[in-house]
C-alpha cells in the first residue's frame, strides 16, 4: 500500500494545528471557532490514520 497521501495529510493536519496556535491573535473572531474545530477534526483523523497504519503494517 502506498502511504504517500496519508503522510502528506498528516503533515498538513499538524501544520494547520501549529499555524492555528501560532497565529490565534490574527485570526478574525468569527472564523476562529470554526477553524479550530476543523483543525482538531483533521488532527484527530490524522491520529486515527497513524494508528490504523500501525495495525496494518504487516498485512501487506
N, C-alpha and C positions, 0 to 999 in steps of 0.2 A: 504494500500500500504506500502511496506517495503522500508524505506528510507535509509537503511544502506549503499548501494552502492553510493547513492548521497552524503551522509555525508562524506564518505571516499574520494570521488573525490574532494569535496570542500576543505577538509583539505589538500589534496595533492596539489591542484592547488595553494592555498595560500602559502603553504610551498615552492613550486617551485619558486614562485614570491619572497618570502623572501630570499631564497638562492641565487637567481639571483642578488638581490640588495646587499646582504652582500658580495658576492664573485665576484663582477664585475671586479675587477682588476686581478683575477687569471684565468678568462676565456679567452681562445685564441681569438684574434681579428676576425678570420674567423668564429668562432662559435657564437660570441656574439649577432649579429643581429638576426640570425635565432632562437636562443634560447629565446631571448627577445620577439620576435613576437609570438613564441609558448606559452610562459608563459602568455602573455597578452591575447591570444585567450582562453587559459584554464581558466583564471581568469574571463573573460567576460562570458564564458559559465557557470562558477560556479555561478556568479551573476544571470544569467538567471534561473538557476535551483532553486536558493533560492527564487526568485520572483514567479516562477511557482509553487513551493511547497506551498507558502503562499496563492496563489489564489485557489489552490485545497485542502486546508486544511480541509474544512468542507464537501467536496463532497464524501468522502469515507464512 
